[in-house]
Amino acid sequence: MAALHLIDIEASSLSDRSYPIEVGYQIDGEAPVACLVNPELCEDWDDWDAQSEQIHGIPRERLAREGRDPLLVARALNRALSGLTVYSDARDYDHFWLERLFEQTPYTMDFEVGCLRQYIKRAGGAQALALFEAMEAGDDRRHRAAEDVIDIRALTRAVLAGE
């Protein structure tokens, strides 16, 4: 099976003005990495949804205190993920939020974001994909980026192993 590198993003909302507030990734065989992103350092990052906050549990005030500069987050992502394809279970959203992050910097993404469902279908076929989708529908994730990549990896591995 090909290496499985994962990425997960928590965001301010699901609107077209949303932005990333936490980025987590896991390179195959390594520990997950996550960091909060400080929206106060970006002029147009003022979108906030109380329902989204209830889901991820990260108040905007915490982001202002503990979040990293988006420039540093983008640079760290490029250093860690350069040349890799990282897979997302919500590729369209996560790619959009990564684009929003990189728009705040002079950098371009040096990595690709792939669709986890396509990875599973290639590695295990249509039955594995159907099983993944059924199991994912019943999954009660914590909606924190590092924990989500751990859960997604475990679920993907279980499905592809036929467990």
MIVOTI-391939 format. One record per residue (C-alpha): residue number from 1; x negated, y negated, z. Coordinates in steps of 0.05 Angstrom, whole numbers. Example, Ala and Ser with C-alpha at 12.3 -4.5 7.8 and 13.67 -1.06 7.14 Angstrom:
2
<tiba 1, <-246, 90, 156>>
<tiba 2, <-273, 21, 143>>
***
This chain:
163
<tiba 1, <0, 0, 0>>
<tiba 2, <-25, -70, -17>>
<tiba 3, <-46, -116, 39>>
<tiba 4, <13, -150, 72>>
<tiba 5, <-1, -222, 92>>
<tiba 6, <60, -258, 121>>
<tiba 7, <83, -329, 132>>
<tiba 8, <142, -358, 170>>
<tiba 9, <164, -430, 179>>
<tiba 10, <212, -461, 228>>
<tiba 11, <242, -526, 205>>
<tiba 12, <280, -588, 228>>
<tiba 13, <343, -565, 191>>
<tiba 14, <364, -532, 126>>
<tiba 15, <378, -598, 90>>
<tiba 16, <339, -624, 30>>
<tiba 17, <306, -674, 77>>
<tiba 18, <282, -621, 125>>
<tiba 19, <208, -609, 141>>
<tiba 20, <166, -556, 175>>
<tiba 21, <160, -560, 251>>
<tiba 22, <123, -494, 263>>
<tiba 23, <81, -452, 216>>
<tiba 24, <62, -381, 232>>
<tiba 25, <23, -331, 190>>
<tiba 26, <-10, -264, 197>>
<tiba 27, <-65, -238, 153>>
<tiba 28, <-62, -163, 147>>
<tiba 29, <-102, -132, 204>>
<tiba 30, <-109, -196, 244>>
<tiba 31, <-72, -229, 301>>
<tiba 32, <-16, -278, 283>>
<tiba 33, <-30, -352, 284>>
<tiba 34, <21, -407, 295>>
<tiba 35, <20, -481, 306>>
<tiba 36, <71, -536, 318>>
<tiba 37, <72, -595, 269>>
<tiba 38, <81, -666, 293>>
<tiba 39, <135, -701, 252>>
<tiba 40, <121, -768, 284>>
<tiba 41, <60, -775, 241>>
<tiba 42, <101, -773, 176>>
<tiba 43, <140, -835, 157>>
<tiba 44, <199, -800, 124>>
<tiba 45, <205, -740, 170>>
<tiba 46, <266, -764, 210>>
<tiba 47, <315, -708, 193>>
<tiba 48, <337, -669, 255>>
<tiba 49, <393, -620, 266>>
<tiba 50, <415, -602, 337>>
<tiba 51, <441, -533, 314>>
<tiba 52, <373, -516, 284>>
<tiba 53, <341, -537, 350>>
<tiba 54, <386, -489, 387>>
<tiba 55, <362, -433, 341>>
<tiba 56, <287, -446, 345>>
<tiba 57, <288, -477, 414>>
<tiba 58, <235, -530, 399>>
<tiba 59, <255, -601, 418>>
<tiba 60, <229, -658, 375>>
<tiba 61, <197, -689, 437>>
<tiba 62, <154, -626, 445>>
<tiba 63, <131, -632, 373>>
<tiba 64, <110, -704, 386>>
<tiba 65, <70, -682, 448>>
<tiba 66, <41, -616, 424>>
<tiba 67, <46, -616, 349>>
<tiba 68, <-15, -621, 304>>
<tiba 69, <-26, -672, 250>>
<tiba 70, <4, -645, 184>>
<tiba 71, <-63, -659, 150>>
<tiba 72, <-99, -613, 198>>
<tiba 73, <-45, -559, 192>>
<tiba 74, <-49, -560, 115>>
<tiba 75, <-125, -558, 117>>
<tiba 76, <-124, -499, 166>>
<tiba 77, <-74, -461, 123>>
<tiba 78, <-118, -470, 61>>
<tiba 79, <-180, -447, 99>>
<tiba 80, <-145, -385, 126>>
<tiba 81, <-103, -366, 66>>
<tiba 82, <-143, -389, 6>>
<tiba 83, <-133, -342, -53>>
<tiba 84, <-83, -298, -17>>
<tiba 85, <-10, -285, -30>>
<tiba 86, <29, -291, 35>>
<tiba 87, <98, -261, 36>>
<tiba 88, <160, -293, 65>>
<tiba 89, <228, -263, 80>>
<tiba 90, <258, -331, 61>>
<tiba 91, <211, -350, 5>>
<tiba 92, <250, -408, -25>>
<tiba 93, <258, -444, 42>>
<tiba 94, <187, -430, 66>>
<tiba 95, <157, -452, 0>>
<tiba 96, <199, -516, 1>>
<tiba 97, <175, -531, 72>>
<tiba 98, <103, -517, 53>>
<tiba 99, <110, -565, -5>>
<tiba 100, <137, -617, 43>>
<tiba 101, <77, -607, 88>>
<tiba 102, <26, -612, 32>>
<tiba 103, <60, -674, 4>>
<tiba 104, <36, -709, 67>>
<tiba 105, <-36, -693, 51>>
<tiba 106, <-87, -700, -5>>
<tiba 107, <-89, -624, -11>>
<tiba 108, <-55, -574, -56>>
<tiba 109, <-37, -504, -32>>
<tiba 110, <-95, -456, -45>>
<tiba 111, <-50, -396, -34>>
<tiba 112, <14, -366, -63>>
<tiba 113, <79, -353, -27>>
<tiba 114, <111, -288, -50>>
<tiba 115, <179, -258, -38>>
<tiba 116, <177, -203, 14>>
<tiba 117, <237, -168, -17>>
<tiba 118, <198, -160, -83>>
<tiba 119, <138, -133, -45>>
<tiba 120, <182, -81, -10>>
<tiba 121, <216, -62, -75>>
<tiba 122, <149, -52, -110>>
<tiba 123, <120, -13, -52>>
<tiba 124, <180, 29, -33>>
<tiba 125, <233, 23, -87>>
<tiba 126, <305, 2, -85>>
<tiba 127, <323, 48, -27>>
<tiba 128, <269, 17, 17>>
<tiba 129, <294, -53, -1>>
<tiba 130, <366, -34, 15>>
<tiba 131, <344, -6, 82>>
<tiba 132, <303, -68, 97>>
<tiba 133, <362, -114, 82>>
<tiba 134, <409, -72, 125>>
<tiba 135, <360, -72, 183>>
<tiba 136, <344, -145, 176>>
<tiba 137, <419, -163, 178>>
<tiba 138, <423, -132, 247>>
<tiba 139, <357, -162, 271>>
<tiba 140, <362, -213, 327>>
<tiba 141, <298, -253, 317>>
<tiba 142, <271, -304, 365>>
<tiba 143, <261, -356, 310>>
<tiba 144, <191, -374, 330>>
<tiba 145, <140, -369, 274>>
<tiba 146, <88, -323, 306>>
<tiba 147, <140, -276, 336>>
<tiba 148, <177, -274, 270>>
<tiba 149, <117, -252, 230>>
<tiba 150, <104, -196, 281>>
<tiba 151, <177, -174, 276>>
<tiba 152, <178, -178, 200>>
<tiba 153, <114, -137, 195>>
<tiba 154, <141, -83, 242>>
<tiba 155, <206, -79, 204>>
<tiba 156, <171, -77, 136>>
<tiba 157, <122, -24, 158>>
<tiba 158, <178, 18, 188>>
<tiba 159, <219, 14, 124>>
<tiba 160, <161, 31, 79>>
<tiba 161, <140, 89, 124>>
<tiba 162, <211, 116, 120>>
<tiba 163, <225, 110, 194>>
***
